[in-house]
Amino acid sequence: MRSATSTIRLSAGQRYGAVDCTDDLRRAIKDAGITNGCAVAYCQHTTAALVINEWEDGVHHDLARRLDVLVPPDEYYAHDDMDRRTQNIEDEHERPNGRAHLAQMLVGATSHAIPVADGEPMLGRWQRLIFVELDDPRDRDVLFHVFGE
């Protein structure tokens, strides 16, 4: 069995912005030389997510709208309360982003294992691998680990 790991850097440009990573996934599979096996796509951030869904403007709009209802910007988030919080604090990186952490847990997609056959990801007809920014936009890393024969 062979394996290869690669990383892409991307930015969605805005909170709840999306980036289609499907072609990057295909390139990682091709570059790894794997014909049959599995590709793991992994988002290395706690305030962003990977989803497999249809690439369609209405879906992106609906997700952003629903997340604003479920995780409104004007709520109290204990993660942002520095008088209360005592864990995982780095002064130069700390900012109020409890909302983004909660949104990521609701979306719940840090990684996906995608079967590979005949050198292609076995995604459904309309399925795409999509990165979703849940915080203020910035450069993010998505890792692909491809293994098999």
CORZI-V716222 format. One record per residue. OMEGA is omega in whole degrees, -180 to 180 (* if undefined). D_LAST is the distance of its C-alpha to the last C-alpha in whole Angstrom. Layout:
BEGIN
omega: <OMEGA	OMEGA>
d_last: <D_LAST	D_LAST>
END
This chain:
BEGIN
omega: <177	174	177	180	176	-178	172	175	-177	174	-178	175	179	174	-177	173	-176	176	177	-177	-175	179	175	176	179	179	179	178	-180	-179	179	-179	-179	179	-180	-179	-177	174	175	174	-173	177	-174	-175	-179	179	175	-176	169	176	171	-176	178	174	-176	-174	-179	178	180	178	-178	179	-180	-179	-179	179	176	177	-177	-176	-175	-176	-174	178	172	175	-177	179	-178	-176	-176	172	-177	-172	-179	-175	172	-177	172	-172	-176	-179	-173	175	-178	178	177	178	-179	177	180	178	180	179	178	177	170	-177	176	-179	176	171	-174	179	178	175	-179	176	-178	174	-178	177	177	-174	-176	-176	176	173	-172	171	178	177	-179	-177	173	-174	175	178	-180	179	172	-176	173	175	-175	180	-180	-177	*>
d_last: <5	6	9	11	15	17	21	23	27	29	32	33	37	39	38	36	35	32	29	26	23	21	21	20	17	16	16	14	11	12	13	10	8	5	6	5	6	9	12	15	18	21	24	26	29	32	34	31	28	25	26	24	27	29	30	33	37	38	35	36	39	39	37	39	42	41	40	44	45	43	43	46	47	51	50	50	47	47	44	47	50	50	53	51	47	47	43	40	43	43	46	44	41	43	44	45	42	42	42	38	37	38	37	33	34	35	32	30	27	25	22	19	16	15	12	10	10	10	10	13	14	15	19	22	24	26	24	24	22	26	27	31	33	36	38	39	37	36	32	29	26	23	20	16	13	10	7	4	0>
END
